[in-house]
Amino acid sequence: MRKNIRLTPREEEVMRIMWSMGEAEVRMIIPHLPDPEIPYTTVASIMHNLEKKEFIRKVGKGRGYIYRVAIPEEDYSKLSLNRMVNQFFTGDYKSLVQSFAEESKITADDLREIIQLIEQGNSK
């Protein structure tokens, strides 16, 4: 996955559905969208864009296609987090955690758990 790829909000919406399903035809996506009145052709265009961005792969199935997830959700989440930290905290993760602490969005227990995870990761 190229690091400069960004998804539109609508593409992210479709990808969340794809990640939960693993694979799907265009018509299978529509009922899961918040606005199920979106035309088939619009969803097909979104799927085509996601394929061009290499987030999904198209596989022939009879006369149609089925799309399969090509990028795990965890990989995209990490990329999005890195992008956000770089954009808002100039790449400083300490500032991110400090911001959460100052806003009372993270508890001391959470911080202890994070420290434990960091120590486990550093010992590998």
C-alpha positions, -999 to 999 in steps of 0.1 A, spaced: 0 0 0 14 34 -10 16 57 20 3 87 2 -31 71 -6 -60 87 10 -96 75 10 -126 97 7 -152 95 35 -174 75 12 -146 51 2 -138 46 39 -175 38 45 -174 12 17 -141 -2 30 -155 -7 65 -182 -28 50 -157 -47 29 -135 -53 59 -164 -67 78 -175 -89 49 -141 -99 34 -155 -101 -1 -186 -88 -18 -203 -79 -50 -214 -43 -55 -251 -51 -48 -241 -67 -15 -226 -34 -3 -256 -12 -9 -279 -24 20 -251 -19 45 -246 18 36 -261 44 59 -280 58 28 -292 26 10 -307 48 -17 -272 53 -33 -274 42 -69 -257 9 -79 -236 28 -104 -222 52 -77 -212 22 -55 -197 5 -85 -176 37 -92 -164 37 -56 -154 1 -58 -136 8 -91 -117 37 -73 -108 14 -44 -95 -12 -69 -73 15 -85 -60 24 -51 -53 -13 -45 -75 -16 -15 -96 -43 -31 -91 -68 -59 -117 -77 -86 -122 -114 -93 -144 -127 -122 -175 -145 -110 -198 -157 -138 -208 -127 -157 -200 -103 -129 -173 -97 -104 -167 -102 -67 -143 -79 -48 -119 -90 -22 -101 -70 5 -65 -65 -4 -54 -42 25 -61 -53 60 -80 -28 82 -52 -28 107 -27 -17 81 -49 12 70 -56 22 106 -19 23 114 -13 44 82 -41 68 92 -28 72 127 7 79 115 -7 105 90 -27 121 118 2 122 142 25 137 115 -2 163 106 -13 174 140 17 165 163 46 169 139 53 131 143 56 133 181 36 104 196 45 117 231 25 149 223 -4 128 212 -5 109 245 0 141 264 -29 156 246 -51 126 256 -39 129 292 -46 166 294 -81 161 280 -88 133 305 -93 109 276 -68 85 290 -65 71 326 -34 63 346 -43 26 342 -44 31 304 -9 47 305 4 18 326 -9 -6 301 6 14 272 40 14 290 38 -23 294 30 -28 257 59 -5 248 83 -25 271 71 -58 256 76 -44 221 111 -32 229 121 -65 244 115 -83 211 
